Amino acid sequence: MRLVSTKDRGFEDALCELLSRGTTIEKDVEDSVEAILRDVKERGDLAIVEYTRRFDGVDIRGKIEVKKREFNRALKELSKDDVRVIEKTVERVYQFHSRQRLDSWFMTDEYGNLLGQRVTPIERAGIYVPGGKARYPSTVIMNGVPAKVAGVSELFMTTPPAEDGTIEPWVLVAAQVVGVDRVFRTGGVQAIAGLAYGTETIPKVDKIVGPGNIYVATAKKKVYGTVDIDMIAGPSEVLVINDGTGNARWMAMDLLSQAEHDELASAILITTSERMARRVIREVRTLLKGLERRDIAESSIKNYGLAIVVESLEEAVELSNRIAPEHLELFVEKPMALLGRIKNAGSIFLGKHTPEAFGDYVAGPNHTLPTGSTARFFSPLGVYDFLKFSGITLITPEGFNALAPLTERLARAEGLEAHRLSVAIRREEK
């Protein structure tokens, strides 16, 4: 993990290099993704089966959709305590997202015209859940709960099968508790294609959400416009702001909690104390030795780990706003004093007893977050992502007389004669 100061001559170059990681999509990736999308669009289930056999080594002929008995089996494989963890997490995430509900509204203006906004949920949404050797019940929860709160009519899920063709029990039980309607045993680009275009088995959806590797992210980018998507998520990242106080070992483990995601993950410490920076770096080295995912975390820390020394917390906040991190920890004595100055961050964690891991699982706020500095203009996944908004207009006779001259004049200015005449004809033929 490199130690740098904002005063160093090469600091800006080092920061730019760090922030640009994972932003380039190789042409062979794009070409491969486009070919699979096109094939699934043309051949449907047959292509889904062939690509799942090729990439996952599993034959899913006649077994694309997960059957009810598999859900029942998954429920038996988990202990009562495990199921309760899922239920409690869903409950907490549901309570938080329930506050995000938006209602339709109406108003009348000075002429008695009725104006308003109608809020309706999208009808079908698809969740992509990474799988194979991994298990991500939290992805099911974080992507499924806001859709259910919004009132999405049909919620579907795709996830890659394990080598034996099964789906991870934790994932299936989470899908049951959340209320996912149907689950499909396929992943990768072919799963995104199935949800975007529809096949004989997989229904076409209106929106696709959920994380994935570079191929999945590229596929989502390519189908945007045919369907909506949540965001193009890049490698995970955490930034810790520190005022020189607190437990260096805790901060080091918080940095490693993101570094263990993948080799491209970024872990950044910004502190006003060089002494603390060096202590954290030493703890990172020590703690790395005991991690199960040591190779991944070590590669991440070596290539994209950074401890930055600044002169003041004001400079730390300014730098953080430039970076616009996915996860931001304010590991300082008075975190609330800094909160008002934070402009760009996906999710903010206040104080020494708030590790980012709480946000990944049970705290309540969503963990599907903008990465790669996109927190400057993107927000966490929420209920609002599954809602549509329609403008409502009802013009009264009085309102018509008042607004007609304005409309006609603007239409004439834009050279749109039929627009003007659609108003004028009503005025002239009363």
VOGU-3710 file (C-alpha; in Angstrom, 3 decimals, decimal comma):
1> mrlvstkdrg> 0,000/0,000/0,000  1,618/3,231/-1,159  2,048/6,218/1,134  1,800/9,594/-0,603  1,185/13,225/0,257  -0,853/15,729/-1,711  2,380/17,781/-1,790  4,258/15,085/-3,711  5,183/16,016/-7,264  3,623/12,896/-8,776
11> fedalcells> 0,471/12,880/-6,625  -1,982/14,005/-9,337  -0,692/11,432/-11,802  -0,944/8,661/-9,198  -4,507/9,672/-8,331  -5,614/9,843/-11,976  -4,113/6,414/-12,634  -5,997/5,006/-9,666  -9,334/6,517/-10,672  -9,089/5,350/-14,272
21> rgttiekdve> -8,757/1,668/-13,375  -11,248/-0,664/-15,000  -12,715/2,000/-17,306  -11,467/0,588/-20,615  -13,431/-2,167/-22,314  -11,275/-4,258/-24,627  -12,550/-4,691/-28,180  -12,538/-8,472/-27,916  -14,854/-8,208/-24,885  -17,258/-5,953/-26,788
31> dsveailrdv> -17,200/-8,200/-29,848  -17,847/-11,309/-27,770  -20,710/-9,645/-25,883  -22,363/-8,380/-29,060  -22,172/-11,826/-30,667  -23,816/-13,532/-27,664  -26,540/-10,886/-27,391  -27,360/-11,252/-31,078  -27,388/-15,045/-30,890  -29,715/-15,181/-27,879
41> kergdlaive> -32,023/-12,643/-29,507  -32,257/-14,855/-32,588  -32,261/-18,368/-31,087  -33,680/-17,887/-27,590  -33,560/-20,860/-25,209  -31,315/-22,906/-27,482  -28,581/-20,250/-27,270  -29,079/-19,877/-23,504  -28,497/-23,631/-23,081  -25,438/-23,686/-25,335
51> ytrrfdgvdi> -23,672/-20,747/-23,656  -24,412/-22,064/-20,165  -22,845/-25,394/-21,159  -19,833/-23,627/-22,678  -19,116/-21,153/-19,866  -20,422/-22,961/-16,767  -20,067/-26,583/-17,838  -23,703/-27,288/-16,991  -26,423/-28,752/-19,208  -29,686/-26,914/-18,445
61> rgkievkkre> -31,807/-28,346/-21,254  -35,363/-28,412/-19,924  -34,109/-26,948/-16,618  -33,643/-23,251/-17,339  -36,243/-22,308/-14,730  -35,740/-23,306/-11,099  -38,598/-25,492/-9,886  -40,616/-25,186/-6,703  -39,108/-28,350/-5,220  -35,643/-26,763/-5,421
71> fnralkelsk> -36,819/-23,834/-3,320  -38,243/-26,265/-0,762  -34,965/-28,207/-0,716  -32,972/-25,013/-0,228  -35,140/-24,040/2,722  -34,409/-27,405/4,384  -30,658/-27,058/3,803  -30,447/-23,826/5,797  -30,773/-23,789/9,558  -33,548/-21,853/11,251
81> ddvrviektv> -30,967/-19,305/12,384  -29,737/-18,846/8,810  -33,278/-18,261/7,569  -33,877/-15,812/10,382  -30,779/-13,825/9,338  -32,226/-13,498/5,834  -35,663/-12,559/7,146  -34,275/-9,947/9,550  -32,096/-8,427/6,830  -35,036/-8,214/4,420
91> ervyqfhsrq> -37,104/-6,605/7,166  -34,487/-3,924/7,841  -33,874/-3,169/4,171  -37,637/-3,042/3,574  -38,154/-0,571/6,445  -35,492/1,761/5,034  -36,745/1,625/1,459  -40,359/2,114/2,491  -39,411/5,720/3,280  -38,531/6,201/-0,411
101> rldswfmtde> -42,074/5,678/-1,677  -43,341/8,480/-3,896  -46,989/9,402/-4,418  -48,838/10,887/-7,350  -49,832/14,519/-6,852  -52,182/17,078/-8,396  -52,572/20,844/-8,281  -54,733/23,539/-9,841  -53,319/26,771/-11,194  -54,863/30,254/-11,265
111> ygnllgqrvt> -57,072/29,339/-14,253  -58,440/26,138/-12,713  -56,282/23,884/-14,893  -55,568/20,489/-13,343  -51,862/19,661/-13,413  -50,012/16,824/-11,787  -47,670/13,882/-11,823  -48,748/10,253/-11,851  -46,350/7,738/-10,306  -46,565/4,107/-11,451
121> pieragiyvp> -44,194/1,150/-10,997  -42,605/-0,581/-13,949  -44,317/-3,880/-14,694  -41,394/-6,305/-15,006  -37,901/-6,192/-13,533  -35,013/-8,640/-13,731  -32,295/-9,110/-11,119  -28,895/-10,443/-12,123  -27,145/-12,249/-9,248  -23,536/-13,444/-9,718
131> ggkarypstv> -23,086/-17,081/-8,779  -21,147/-20,173/-9,669  -18,715/-20,728/-6,781  -19,921/-17,622/-4,916  -23,074/-16,859/-2,956  -24,678/-13,445/-2,833  -28,011/-13,467/-0,963  -27,384/-9,790/-0,158  -27,545/-8,991/-3,890  -30,990/-10,590/-4,078
141> imngvpakva> -32,154/-8,555/-1,096  -30,695/-5,199/-2,087  -31,992/-5,392/-5,648  -35,283/-7,140/-4,962  -36,620/-5,242/-1,964  -36,812/-1,770/-3,580  -38,574/-3,338/-6,576  -41,170/-4,935/-4,308  -41,634/-1,730/-2,308  -42,170/0,153/-5,570
151> gvselfmttp> -44,908/-2,296/-6,544  -43,253/-4,043/-9,506  -45,808/-6,594/-10,758  -43,399/-9,332/-11,829  -39,886/-9,778/-10,466  -37,527/-12,286/-12,094  -33,985/-13,374/-11,269  -31,142/-14,993/-13,200  -28,060/-16,542/-11,614  -25,383/-18,974/-12,841
161> paedgtiepw> -25,623/-22,582/-11,612  -22,930/-24,366/-9,637  -20,959/-27,174/-11,299  -23,618/-29,695/-10,290  -26,384/-27,541/-11,772  -27,830/-26,401/-8,444  -28,413/-22,871/-7,212  -26,879/-21,765/-3,907  -29,490/-22,363/-1,116  -28,833/-18,967/0,495
171> vlvaaqvvgv> -29,687/-17,271/-2,797  -32,873/-19,272/-3,351  -34,143/-18,692/0,183  -33,390/-14,965/-0,115  -35,378/-14,929/-3,370  -38,299/-16,607/-1,594  -38,284/-14,191/1,321  -38,003/-11,135/-0,932  -40,824/-12,345/-3,160  -39,056/-13,029/-6,457
181> drvfrtggvq> -41,625/-14,580/-8,801  -39,393/-16,753/-11,020  -35,706/-17,743/-11,007  -33,682/-18,827/-14,043  -30,570/-21,000/-13,959  -28,231/-19,033/-16,219  -25,707/-16,228/-15,919  -23,289/-14,142/-17,916  -24,104/-12,270/-21,097  -26,702/-14,846/-22,099
191> aiaglaygte> -28,731/-14,091/-18,956  -28,731/-10,361/-19,695  -29,781/-11,114/-23,278  -32,587/-13,371/-22,082  -33,985/-10,686/-19,805  -33,582/-7,924/-22,398  -35,071/-9,706/-25,407  -37,066/-12,558/-23,910  -36,861/-16,245/-24,854  -39,315/-19,140/-24,866
201> tipkvdkivg> -38,708/-19,523/-21,107  -37,332/-16,207/-19,850  -39,768/-13,272/-20,066  -38,621/-9,922/-21,462  -38,369/-7,321/-18,686  -38,493/-3,538/-18,556  -35,437/-3,063/-16,355  -32,340/-5,097/-15,427  -30,484/-4,498/-12,164  -27,618/-6,187/-10,376
211> pgniyvatak> -23,807/-6,450/-10,519  -21,568/-8,635/-12,641  -18,161/-8,982/-14,246  -16,899/-6,943/-17,204  -18,880/-9,103/-19,646  -22,139/-8,645/-17,724  -21,535/-4,913/-17,288  -20,809/-4,544/-21,005  -23,928/-6,521/-21,896  -26,065/-4,257/-19,717
221> kkvygtvdid> -24,555/-1,245/-21,427  -25,333/-2,717/-24,863  -29,000/-3,516/-24,114  -29,697/-0,131/-22,525  -32,414/1,461/-24,618  -34,084/-1,864/-25,280  -34,538/-2,034/-21,513  -33,555/0,267/-18,680  -30,662/-0,634/-16,374  -29,583/0,502/-12,934
231> miagpsevlv> -26,009/1,634/-13,692  -22,716/0,464/-15,185  -20,933/-0,686/-12,045  -17,147/-0,904/-11,983  -14,698/-2,296/-9,420  -15,598/-1,743/-5,775  -13,964/0,993/-3,705  -13,763/2,397/-0,189  -12,340/5,678/1,045  -11,652/6,298/4,738
241> indgtgnarw> -11,200/9,853/6,034  -9,302/9,974/9,339  -8,277/12,785/11,665  -5,332/10,959/13,248  -7,419/9,381/15,993  -8,910/5,925/16,399  -7,895/2,319/15,961  -5,488/1,720/13,054  -6,287/-1,997/13,034  -10,004/-1,301/12,531
251> mamdllsqae> -9,306/1,034/9,638  -6,957/-1,469/8,039  -9,596/-4,190/8,147  -12,204/-1,834/6,679  -9,857/-1,176/3,762  -9,287/-4,909/3,296  -13,037/-5,589/3,364  -13,234/-3,945/-0,044  -9,857/-5,137/-1,307  -11,006/-8,757/-0,990
261> hdelasaili> -13,772/-8,188/-3,579  -11,475/-8,360/-6,592  -8,035/-7,415/-7,845  -9,291/-4,120/-9,275  -10,933/-2,971/-6,024  -9,583/0,253/-4,553  -8,908/1,029/-0,875  -7,908/4,598/-0,003  -7,058/6,192/3,340  -6,944/9,986/3,618
271> ttsermarrv> -5,567/11,161/6,954  -4,136/14,271/8,527  -1,510/12,165/10,335  1,461/10,556/8,607  2,047/8,542/11,777  -1,471/7,088/11,545  -1,019/6,382/7,836  2,098/4,331/8,552  0,364/2,463/11,380  -2,562/1,562/9,113
281> irevrtllkg> -0,204/0,339/6,380  1,586/-1,910/8,894  -1,735/-3,321/10,085  -2,822/-3,983/6,501  0,334/-6,045/5,931  -0,260/-8,020/9,118  -3,978/-8,634/8,588  -3,514/-9,700/4,979  -1,706/-12,835/6,128  -4,832/-14,247/7,759
291> lerrdiaess> -7,349/-13,627/4,977  -8,891/-16,508/3,029  -8,955/-14,299/-0,080  -5,403/-13,097/0,549  -4,227/-13,271/-3,071  -7,095/-11,094/-4,300  -6,821/-8,566/-1,463  -3,036/-8,407/-1,733  -3,183/-7,665/-5,452  -5,803/-4,968/-4,877
301> iknyglaivv> -3,825/-3,310/-2,088  -0,560/-3,478/-4,008  -1,944/-1,932/-7,195  -4,818/0,249/-6,014  -4,259/0,820/-2,291  -3,270/4,325/-1,281  -2,649/6,138/1,998  -2,791/9,896/1,397  -1,529/12,438/3,930  -3,248/15,842/3,873
311> esleeavels> -2,796/19,008/5,919  -6,373/19,331/7,175  -9,776/17,676/7,245  -10,982/20,412/4,890  -8,443/19,221/2,329  -9,467/15,617/2,996  -13,115/16,408/2,280  -12,231/18,351/-0,866  -10,165/15,442/-2,149  -12,899/12,953/-1,264
321> nriapehlel> -15,446/14,995/-3,216  -13,133/14,842/-6,226  -12,799/11,082/-5,938  -16,562/10,601/-5,322  -16,141/7,138/-3,753  -18,613/4,292/-3,722  -18,204/3,834/0,056  -17,018/6,662/2,313  -16,134/6,162/5,978  -15,781/9,253/8,168
331> fvekpmallg> -13,520/7,643/10,771  -13,121/10,833/12,804  -14,035/12,036/16,280  -16,868/14,298/15,023  -18,262/12,747/11,837  -21,469/14,809/11,848  -19,382/17,972/11,613  -18,041/16,763/8,248  -21,231/15,270/6,833  -22,650/18,552/5,558
341> riknagsifl> -19,554/19,124/3,436  -19,679/15,764/1,673  -21,072/16,301/-1,827  -20,181/13,121/-3,703  -20,376/9,624/-2,218  -22,473/6,536/-2,857  -22,958/5,625/0,810  -21,560/7,386/3,886  -20,613/5,644/7,137  -20,269/7,814/10,221
351> gkhtpeafgd> -17,953/7,081/13,129  -15,653/4,321/14,322  -18,438/1,832/15,088  -19,817/1,910/11,522  -17,802/-0,408/9,298  -18,781/-0,425/5,645  -19,712/-4,102/5,976  -22,900/-3,093/7,821  -23,939/-1,255/4,674  -23,314/-4,329/2,547
361> yvagpnhtlp> -25,716/-6,391/4,606  -27,997/-5,344/7,433  -27,950/-1,585/8,056  -30,777/-0,781/5,633  -29,498/1,592/2,916  -28,867/-0,046/-0,439  -25,474/-1,501/-1,301  -25,908/-1,199/-5,088  -23,876/1,984/-5,439  -22,243/4,187/-8,078
371> tgstarffsp> -18,546/3,463/-8,642  -15,694/5,048/-10,567  -16,480/8,633/-9,473  -20,031/8,379/-10,860  -21,397/9,330/-7,418  -21,032/12,846/-8,842  -24,272/12,205/-10,757  -25,604/8,727/-9,835  -27,419/7,619/-6,683  -27,724/4,287/-4,871
381> lgvydflkfs> -30,351/1,883/-6,193  -33,709/2,711/-4,653  -37,469/2,501/-4,961  -37,376/5,471/-7,346  -35,446/3,313/-9,859  -38,507/1,135/-10,329  -40,993/3,977/-10,791  -42,169/5,908/-13,856  -43,535/9,415/-13,876  -46,256/10,756/-16,181
391> gitlitpegf> -47,264/14,401/-16,436  -51,008/15,095/-16,102  -52,709/18,074/-17,767  -56,386/19,078/-17,940  -57,057/22,535/-19,387  -60,277/24,407/-18,529  -62,005/26,829/-20,930  -60,590/29,734/-18,944  -57,153/28,161/-19,008  -57,399/27,635/-22,756
401> nalaplterl> -58,110/31,318/-23,356  -55,187/32,328/-21,151  -52,599/29,880/-22,524  -53,561/29,836/-26,216  -51,807/33,102/-27,201  -48,609/32,033/-25,419  -48,614/28,612/-27,063  -49,307/30,007/-30,532  -46,541/32,561/-30,240  -43,972/29,959/-29,136
411> araegleahr> -45,051/27,542/-31,882  -44,641/30,293/-34,493  -41,188/31,121/-33,105  -40,154/27,490/-33,547  -41,650/27,254/-37,029  -44,050/24,460/-36,085  -47,221/25,532/-37,860  -49,327/22,473/-37,058  -48,610/23,012/-33,373  -49,913/26,575/-33,644
421> lsvairreek> -52,947/25,534/-35,683  -53,916/22,783/-33,207  -54,576/25,634/-30,754  -55,870/28,202/-33,227  -58,462/25,818/-34,692  -60,050/25,369/-31,282  -60,122/29,122/-30,682  -61,679/29,814/-34,084  -64,251/26,985/-34,065  -65,730/27,349/-30,590
//
